[in-house]
Amino acid sequence: MTMSVQTLTDETTDPFAPALRRRAIWATDARKIALGKSDEVYAEKTGMMERPDLSDNEAAQWGLKLQDIIGREVSHRLKMELKEADYQLTHPKHNWMKSHFDFISYDGKTLVEVKNYHASKRNKFDIRMMPAEDRAQCVHEAAVHGVSRVILAVLFGGQELHIIDSEIVEAEKDELIKTEAALWASITAKTPPPATSPETARILWPQSSLGHVVADARLEQMCAALKAIKDNINKLEKQEKEYTSAIQTAMQANGSLVAFDGTVLATWHTAKSGRSFNRELFQQTHPTMYESFVRETLGSRRFLLK
């Protein structure tokens, strides 16, 4: 099997450049798909939504700093010589399927994927099992690189290194490729998958038309159920305000409410003073300058249940 190896030059200098990311489905996209977020992947690939900027994300940056250290420890524990896999590959049959890698064994048969997770995620792993999103990433990388063995090494809370050695069978690769191929087809055809949140729905369909959709029995039932949910929320919010105001009236200027045994039931403290920009005052003081910075924005869609 031949592999398409791409060196990071010119427009591919930045392996995470948006233009490069939009040309294919990558291993990190496989993670999102496994989590049921195909709509977000679609929005990112079509340029409707930007990928999160992790340059200031401390956890992500520490993960990059610790990658070599974790890789060396895996090599030591498994008595396996590893080298950095600082390249990207394209699947030999599917040019829309690409991946970056962390480490690979010197014989080229085993990939090592390194993660740095918070300690709270430890209970999702055992000797052989890993969360679906991590498994999807490993399978994606194995399919692109043409290997059947992937080792996932996770450092939890900077204290415990957990290693899972997995064999990836062809059937599992084929199933993943089938799922990703269907999503890529929808991306190229500009036919979005079902939205999984109102926020993503607004991104996928930002503007309304004068058309209408005739509801089937399922949608009619959903509208009725949603109306009941909203009515119940309104009742609970009203009750919340009543209870909150009654408790605050009892507390008055006191900062804490305690039970007879001393347990703190509620606090009501004054927040630290802050500074904010007074837009109205600026507009009144510098009306001409204010107008020069005003830009028209597209109206957002409002969903109203009748």
Contacts in CASP RR format, 6 or more apart in sequence:
PFRMAT RR
TARGET T0000
AUTHOR 0000-0000-0000
METHOD contacts of the structure
MODEL  1
MTMSVQTLTDETTDPFAPALRRRAIWATDARKIALGKSDEVYAEKTGMME
RPDLSDNEAAQWGLKLQDIIGREVSHRLKMELKEADYQLTHPKHNWMKSH
FDFISYDGKTLVEVKNYHASKRNKFDIRMMPAEDRAQCVHEAAVHGVSRV
ILAVLFGGQELHIIDSEIVEAEKDELIKTEAALWASITAKTPPPATSPET
ARILWPQSSLGHVVADARLEQMCAALKAIKDNINKLEKQEKEYTSAIQTA
MQANGSLVAFDGTVLATWHTAKSGRSFNRELFQQTHPTMYESFVRETLGS
RRFLLK
1 92 0 8 1.000
1 146 0 8 1.000
2 92 0 8 1.000
3 89 0 8 1.000
3 90 0 8 1.000
3 92 0 8 1.000
3 145 0 8 1.000
3 146 0 8 1.000
4 89 0 8 1.000
4 90 0 8 1.000
4 91 0 8 1.000
4 92 0 8 1.000
4 95 0 8 1.000
5 87 0 8 1.000
5 88 0 8 1.000
5 89 0 8 1.000
6 12 0 8 1.000
6 87 0 8 1.000
6 88 0 8 1.000
6 89 0 8 1.000
6 90 0 8 1.000
7 87 0 8 1.000
8 14 0 8 1.000
8 15 0 8 1.000
8 86 0 8 1.000
8 87 0 8 1.000
8 88 0 8 1.000
11 17 0 8 1.000
11 19 0 8 1.000
11 20 0 8 1.000
12 20 0 8 1.000
12 88 0 8 1.000
14 20 0 8 1.000
15 88 0 8 1.000
15 100 0 8 1.000
16 51 0 8 1.000
18 47 0 8 1.000
18 50 0 8 1.000
18 51 0 8 1.000
21 44 0 8 1.000
21 45 0 8 1.000
21 51 0 8 1.000
22 44 0 8 1.000
22 45 0 8 1.000
22 46 0 8 1.000
22 47 0 8 1.000
23 96 0 8 1.000
23 98 0 8 1.000
24 90 0 8 1.000
24 95 0 8 1.000
24 96 0 8 1.000
24 97 0 8 1.000
24 98 0 8 1.000
25 33 0 8 1.000
25 41 0 8 1.000
25 45 0 8 1.000
25 96 0 8 1.000
25 97 0 8 1.000
25 98 0 8 1.000
25 140 0 8 1.000
25 180 0 8 1.000
25 183 0 8 1.000
25 184 0 8 1.000
26 98 0 8 1.000
26 99 0 8 1.000
26 100 0 8 1.000
26 140 0 8 1.000
27 99 0 8 1.000
27 100 0 8 1.000
27 137 0 8 1.000
27 140 0 8 1.000
27 141 0 8 1.000
27 144 0 8 1.000
28 137 0 8 1.000
29 41 0 8 1.000
29 44 0 8 1.000
29 180 0 8 1.000
30 133 0 8 1.000
30 136 0 8 1.000
30 137 0 8 1.000
30 139 0 8 1.000
30 140 0 8 1.000
30 176 0 8 1.000
30 180 0 8 1.000
31 133 0 8 1.000
31 134 0 8 1.000
31 136 0 8 1.000
31 137 0 8 1.000
32 38 0 8 1.000
32 40 0 8 1.000
32 41 0 8 1.000
32 133 0 8 1.000
33 41 0 8 1.000
33 136 0 8 1.000
33 179 0 8 1.000
33 180 0 8 1.000
33 183 0 8 1.000
34 132 0 8 1.000
34 133 0 8 1.000
34 135 0 8 1.000
34 136 0 8 1.000
35 132 0 8 1.000
35 133 0 8 1.000
36 196 0 8 1.000
37 196 0 8 1.000
38 183 0 8 1.000
38 193 0 8 1.000
39 192 0 8 1.000
39 193 0 8 1.000
39 194 0 8 1.000
39 195 0 8 1.000
39 196 0 8 1.000
39 197 0 8 1.000
39 200 0 8 1.000
39 204 0 8 1.000
40 49 0 8 1.000
40 196 0 8 1.000
40 200 0 8 1.000
41 183 0 8 1.000
42 48 0 8 1.000
42 183 0 8 1.000
42 186 0 8 1.000
42 187 0 8 1.000
42 192 0 8 1.000
42 193 0 8 1.000
42 204 0 8 1.000
43 49 0 8 1.000
43 192 0 8 1.000
43 200 0 8 1.000
43 203 0 8 1.000
43 204 0 8 1.000
44 50 0 8 1.000
44 51 0 8 1.000
45 187 0 8 1.000
46 187 0 8 1.000
46 190 0 8 1.000
48 203 0 8 1.000
48 204 0 8 1.000
48 206 0 8 1.000
49 200 0 8 1.000
49 203 0 8 1.000
54 60 0 8 1.000
54 61 0 8 1.000
55 61 0 8 1.000
59 116 0 8 1.000
59 118 0 8 1.000
62 116 0 8 1.000
63 116 0 8 1.000
66 114 0 8 1.000
66 116 0 8 1.000
66 155 0 8 1.000
66 158 0 8 1.000
67 102 0 8 1.000
67 114 0 8 1.000
67 116 0 8 1.000
68 84 0 8 1.000
70 114 0 8 1.000
70 116 0 8 1.000
70 153 0 8 1.000
70 155 0 8 1.000
70 161 0 8 1.000
71 82 0 8 1.000
71 102 0 8 1.000
71 103 0 8 1.000
71 112 0 8 1.000
71 114 0 8 1.000
71 153 0 8 1.000
73 153 0 8 1.000
73 161 0 8 1.000
74 80 0 8 1.000
74 82 0 8 1.000
74 103 0 8 1.000
74 112 0 8 1.000
74 114 0 8 1.000
74 151 0 8 1.000
74 153 0 8 1.000
74 161 0 8 1.000
74 163 0 8 1.000
75 81 0 8 1.000
75 82 0 8 1.000
75 103 0 8 1.000
77 161 0 8 1.000
77 163 0 8 1.000
78 151 0 8 1.000
78 163 0 8 1.000
80 105 0 8 1.000
80 110 0 8 1.000
81 105 0 8 1.000
81 106 0 8 1.000
82 103 0 8 1.000
82 104 0 8 1.000
82 105 0 8 1.000
82 106 0 8 1.000
82 112 0 8 1.000
83 103 0 8 1.000
83 104 0 8 1.000
83 105 0 8 1.000
83 106 0 8 1.000
84 102 0 8 1.000
84 103 0 8 1.000
85 100 0 8 1.000
85 101 0 8 1.000
85 102 0 8 1.000
85 103 0 8 1.000
85 104 0 8 1.000
85 111 0 8 1.000
87 100 0 8 1.000
87 101 0 8 1.000
88 98 0 8 1.000
88 99 0 8 1.000
88 100 0 8 1.000
89 98 0 8 1.000
89 99 0 8 1.000
89 101 0 8 1.000
89 144 0 8 1.000
89 145 0 8 1.000
90 97 0 8 1.000
90 98 0 8 1.000
90 144 0 8 1.000
91 97 0 8 1.000
91 98 0 8 1.000
91 143 0 8 1.000
91 144 0 8 1.000
91 177 0 8 1.000
94 177 0 8 1.000
94 181 0 8 1.000
96 180 0 8 1.000
96 181 0 8 1.000
96 184 0 8 1.000
97 140 0 8 1.000
97 143 0 8 1.000
97 144 0 8 1.000
97 177 0 8 1.000
97 180 0 8 1.000
97 184 0 8 1.000
98 144 0 8 1.000
99 140 0 8 1.000
99 141 0 8 1.000
99 144 0 8 1.000
99 145 0 8 1.000
101 111 0 8 1.000
101 113 0 8 1.000
101 141 0 8 1.000
101 145 0 8 1.000
102 111 0 8 1.000
102 112 0 8 1.000
102 113 0 8 1.000
102 114 0 8 1.000
103 111 0 8 1.000
103 112 0 8 1.000
103 114 0 8 1.000
104 110 0 8 1.000
104 111 0 8 1.000
104 112 0 8 1.000
104 145 0 8 1.000
105 111 0 8 1.000
105 112 0 8 1.000
108 147 0 8 1.000
109 147 0 8 1.000
109 148 0 8 1.000
109 149 0 8 1.000
110 147 0 8 1.000
110 149 0 8 1.000
110 150 0 8 1.000
110 151 0 8 1.000
111 138 0 8 1.000
111 141 0 8 1.000
111 142 0 8 1.000
111 145 0 8 1.000
111 147 0 8 1.000
111 149 0 8 1.000
111 150 0 8 1.000
111 151 0 8 1.000
112 150 0 8 1.000
112 151 0 8 1.000
112 152 0 8 1.000
112 153 0 8 1.000
113 134 0 8 1.000
113 137 0 8 1.000
113 138 0 8 1.000
113 141 0 8 1.000
113 150 0 8 1.000
113 151 0 8 1.000
113 152 0 8 1.000
113 153 0 8 1.000
114 153 0 8 1.000
114 154 0 8 1.000
114 155 0 8 1.000
115 134 0 8 1.000
115 152 0 8 1.000
115 153 0 8 1.000
115 154 0 8 1.000
115 155 0 8 1.000
116 154 0 8 1.000
116 155 0 8 1.000
116 157 0 8 1.000
116 158 0 8 1.000
117 154 0 8 1.000
117 155 0 8 1.000
117 156 0 8 1.000
117 157 0 8 1.000
118 156 0 8 1.000
118 157 0 8 1.000
119 156 0 8 1.000
119 157 0 8 1.000
119 158 0 8 1.000
119 159 0 8 1.000
119 160 0 8 1.000
121 131 0 8 1.000
121 154 0 8 1.000
121 156 0 8 1.000
122 156 0 8 1.000
122 160 0 8 1.000
122 162 0 8 1.000
124 130 0 8 1.000
124 131 0 8 1.000
125 131 0 8 1.000
125 154 0 8 1.000
125 162 0 8 1.000
125 164 0 8 1.000
127 164 0 8 1.000
128 164 0 8 1.000
128 166 0 8 1.000
129 164 0 8 1.000
130 138 0 8 1.000
130 152 0 8 1.000
130 164 0 8 1.000
130 166 0 8 1.000
134 152 0 8 1.000
134 154 0 8 1.000
135 166 0 8 1.000
136 176 0 8 1.000
138 150 0 8 1.000
138 152 0 8 1.000
138 166 0 8 1.000
138 168 0 8 1.000
139 150 0 8 1.000
139 168 0 8 1.000
139 172 0 8 1.000
139 173 0 8 1.000
139 176 0 8 1.000
140 176 0 8 1.000
140 180 0 8 1.000
141 150 0 8 1.000
142 148 0 8 1.000
142 149 0 8 1.000
142 150 0 8 1.000
142 168 0 8 1.000
142 173 0 8 1.000
143 168 0 8 1.000
143 173 0 8 1.000
143 176 0 8 1.000
143 177 0 8 1.000
147 168 0 8 1.000
148 167 0 8 1.000
148 168 0 8 1.000
148 169 0 8 1.000
148 170 0 8 1.000
149 165 0 8 1.000
149 166 0 8 1.000
149 167 0 8 1.000
149 168 0 8 1.000
150 166 0 8 1.000
150 168 0 8 1.000
151 163 0 8 1.000
151 164 0 8 1.000
151 165 0 8 1.000
151 166 0 8 1.000
152 163 0 8 1.000
152 164 0 8 1.000
152 166 0 8 1.000
153 161 0 8 1.000
153 162 0 8 1.000
153 163 0 8 1.000
154 161 0 8 1.000
154 162 0 8 1.000
154 163 0 8 1.000
154 164 0 8 1.000
155 161 0 8 1.000
155 162 0 8 1.000
156 162 0 8 1.000
183 193 0 8 1.000
186 192 0 8 1.000
186 193 0 8 1.000
192 204 0 8 1.000
192 205 0 8 1.000
195 201 0 8 1.000
195 204 0 8 1.000
198 303 0 8 1.000
202 300 0 8 1.000
202 301 0 8 1.000
205 301 0 8 1.000
206 298 0 8 1.000
206 300 0 8 1.000
206 301 0 8 1.000
207 298 0 8 1.000
207 301 0 8 1.000
208 301 0 8 1.000
215 223 0 8 1.000
223 305 0 8 1.000
226 305 0 8 1.000
227 305 0 8 1.000
230 305 0 8 1.000
247 257 0 8 1.000
247 266 0 8 1.000
248 268 0 8 1.000
250 257 0 8 1.000
251 257 0 8 1.000
251 266 0 8 1.000
251 268 0 8 1.000
254 268 0 8 1.000
255 267 0 8 1.000
255 268 0 8 1.000
255 269 0 8 1.000
256 264 0 8 1.000
256 266 0 8 1.000
256 267 0 8 1.000
256 268 0 8 1.000
257 264 0 8 1.000
257 265 0 8 1.000
257 266 0 8 1.000
257 267 0 8 1.000
257 268 0 8 1.000
258 264 0 8 1.000
258 265 0 8 1.000
259 265 0 8 1.000
282 290 0 8 1.000
283 290 0 8 1.000
END
